Amino acid sequence: MISKGPMVVTERVDIFEKEDGSEVELPVLGIFEFEGDKIAKWREYFDLNQFMNQMA
């Protein structure tokens, strides 16, 4: 996690459980922009192809 002024950038791995019980791991980059103590903008970026390949 890094921050500069009102912007915070995070990197994480989200884990989803499929119906068969197996897990899908998806690296995600999140960008948050604050106004005061509230999130004003929330953007997330990930590789949709990577997610879809794991869901197949």
N, C-alpha and C positions, 0 to 999 in steps of 0.2 A: 504494500500500500504506500502510495506517495500522495503528497498534497502540496498545493501552491495556491495561496490566496483562498478563494471560495471553492476551489476544485479539488476533489479527491478521486484518485484512480486506484481501483482494486483489481487484483488478479486472483481467481479462485477456480476450484473445480466443483461443479454441481453434479450430484449423483442422483440418478433416477432409477426407480425399480420398475422393471417390466412386468407384465402379467405373469410370465413364467418364473419370476423370482430373481432372474439375473439382473445385473446392474449395468447402467450406461453412465460413463463418466464424460463430462463435457467441460473443457476449459473455457472460462468466461472472463472477459475484461469488462469491468464496470466503471463508468465515469459519472460522478455525481457533482452537481453544482449547487452550492448553498446560497440562500439569501437569509442572512441572520442564522438562526438555528434550525431552519427548515430546508429540506431538499426541494430545489426549484426545478431542476432537470435531472433525469435519470436515464442514462443510455447504457445498453449492454451489447457487446459484440461477441460472436462465437461463430464457429465454422458449421453451418447448417449441413453440409455434406457429411462431415464427420459424425454429427448426431444421427442423421438419417441412415448412414451405413451401419451404425451400432443398433439402430432400432429394427433393421431388416432381419 
